[in-house]
Amino acid sequence: MGVIKIIVHFSFSMVWSVVVKGDFKNIWFMHFLRRLSLFTFLLVIILFLLFLLGNYQNFLDSTLELLINMVETTSLISGIVLLVLLCGTLLFAVIGRDFSLPVWISAAAGLFIIIVLLFSMKFLQAWLVPV
């Protein structure tokens, strides 16, 4: 119960500093989301390239299925992080009149790529299921 109180207090203090003080530049959460979105996006791309390499190098079917599941899971996590980053950027643009166009464009492009990869992995997973 103490951890939940700390998280709630910390999130309210962050919102208080943004809304009341107008401190939009020093928000650690947005910096953390940017770095986390970059990390998860690169992880998805690396796992997808490893899957393609495994197809070329004739990896075992179980290994390829594991790679498909890993790409699927990390792309879901990356999509959620990118969506939160987009919403946070929009929120700070509305509240603080501070709109970061490069962050918005890169997050939207990354979200589009992640969604395409997720659907392609779902298609491959459904296609490779034995009848």
N, C-alpha and C positions, 0 to 999 in steps of 0.2 A: 504494500500500500504506500510505503514511503517513496518508492521509485516513481509511481504514478503522480504523486503530489509534486515531486521535483520536476517531472516532465511538464505537467500542467503549469506550474509556476514559471518555468523557464520559457515556455511558449507564450504565456501572457506577458512576460517581461519583454520578449522580442516584439510582440505586437504593440505593446505600449511604447517602446522606443521608436517604432516606425510611425505610428499614428500621431502620438502626442509630440514627440521631440522632432519628428521629421528627419530622422537619421536613416536615410535610404542607402547610403553608400557603403556602410560598414556592416552589412548583414551577412553573417557567416553562413547562414543556411543556403543562400543563393550561390555562394561560392562553392559550398560543399556539393550542392546539386549539379552545378556545372561540371565539376571534376568527376562526380559519380556517374553522370550521364556519359561523359567521355570514356571513362573506364569500362562501363558496361557495354557501350556501343563497340569499342575496340575488342572486347572479349567476345561478343557475338560474331564479329567479323573474323577474328582469329579461329574460333571454333568452326565457323562455316568453311573457311579455307582449309582447315584440317579435315573436315568432312569431304571436301572435293579432292584433296590429296589422297585421302583414304580410299575413295572410289577409284582413283587412278592407280594406286599401289596395291589394290585388291586386299584391303583390310577384311577381317572377318565380319560376317553379317551382324553378329552381336555387338561388335565394336562400333559399326556404323549406326546401329540402332541407339546405342548409348550416346554417340555424338549427336544424333538427331534430337534425342531427348534433352541433351545439354544445351543445344542451340535454341530449342523451343523454350526451355525454362529461362535461360538468360535473356532471350529476346522479350519474353513477357516482363521480366524485371526491368529491362532497359526501357521498354515502352512505358511502363508505369512511371519510371523516373523522369523520362522525357516529357510525359504528359504533365507531371507535377511541375517541372521546370517551365513549361509553356504557361501553365496557369499562374505560377508565381510571377513570371515576367509580366503577364497581363495585369495581375493585381497591382504590382508595383508601378506599372505604367498608369493605371487609373488613379491610385492613391497618391503616388509621388511625382507624377508627370515625368517619370524617368524611364523612357522606353529604349531598350537595347535591341536595335534591329539585327545586328549580327548574331546575337544569342537566339533571337526569335527564329531567324532563317535557318540557322544550323540545327536548332532543336526540331523545327518542323520537318526539315529534310531528313534528319536522323530518324524521326518518328515514322516518316513515310517508308524509309528503307527497312526499318525494323518490322513494320507491318507486312511489307512484301515478303521479307525473309520468313516471318512467322507463318504466313499463309503457304509459302512454298514448302516449308518443313512439314506443315500439316498435310499437304497434298502428298509429299513423299512418304510420310508415315502411313497414310491411308492406302497408298499405292503398293507399298511393300508388305502389307499385311497378307499372310498366306490365307488362301481360301479354304 
